[in-house]
Amino acid sequence: MSIPDGAGQQAQPSVAAARRGLAVTGPALTGLALARAEVDRSAHLRADAAWLERAWADPETRVLVIEQGRALAEIGDTGARLHFVRSAQAPDGVRFLLGVDGDGLAYFGVAGPLPEPIGPGVKPAYLREAGPLLSDRDAGLMTHAVALANWHETFTHCPRCGAVTEPFASGHGRRCPVDGSEHFPRVDPAMIVLVTDPDDRCLLARNAMWPERRVSILAGFVEAGESAEQAVAREVHEETGITVTAVTYLGSQPWPMPQSLMLGFRARANGHQEIHVDADEIAEAHWYSRAELAAVVASGELRLPPPVSIAHHIIESWYGADLPGSW
């Protein structure tokens, strides 16, 4: 069954304040492809065995099957929609409640083999590909389902005793049958930041593992005992030698490939500074004015991140207009 800005003018904190975790909250990013949702997650129903049994037996219930990060989707030139199945058609696998919509319709996910595509244009698709084209409802459901399916595929044994764990809370946790310990999906916080200099040029860099022309803004994982703002200051300095101030939070987006939460920021270089890349993670980095960026993107000299990424939206929020993204 196929169912269908510029820099702020107010006084800004010092880089030392940023490293202490003090930040100015900025305007929120909008339109992030994987930060959209319409279906209530209905966490209060995850432990209600009787309700879950009735909902699964309901012929109207919709099930999204996920296999190795892919779901079936009908993808066209201007949009996409997920391909759901009835519970009776769902494969064996870990089952998880995704939520209940405003009409009382339940949605589940199952980590298992994908059914055969039905209908023209229906094919297995990764979240990176389908995410920007899906409706708010479908984007939220697929992001939720992929995150849980990825976790269940990798977290199968108790880290305390090595016993095989069992799903509980409708797939939102796993419990060890030997020692009773409970474990929940891992989420790794990561910061991603667009740095500007006193001339309001943005800093773009190429990771050492990326091909030529592919660039983005700086990013890195938040370390243990560190705030996101401290991570911004540390990562930028480690990778480019630039000291930043005015760390401003913009918004966040889940990135369940496999388990990150991307925290988006803007930051300002503390005066005119020379770039010194670490030559380990970062191969090169340069400052770009808006005119320079437009020219190198139009010529194909540089390739920006795709619209599904929060990096693309942060760059566009500085640039002030749409930009093409191609990787």
Secondary structure, DSSP 8 states (H G I E B T S, - for coil): ---------S----HHHHHTT--EE-------TTS---SB--GGGTT-HHHHHHHHH-TT-EEEEEBTTEEEEEE-SS-EEE--B-GGG--SSEEEEEEE-TTS-EEEEEES------STTEEEEEHHHHGGGS-HHHHHHHHHHHHHHHHHHH--B-TTT--B-EEETTTTEEE-TTT--EE----EEEEEEEEE-TT--EEEEEETTS-TTB-B-EEEE--TT--HHHHHHHHHHHHH---EEEEEEEEEEEETTTTEEEEEEEEEESSS------SSSEEEEEEE-HHHHHHHHHHTS-B---TTSHHHHHHHHHHTS------
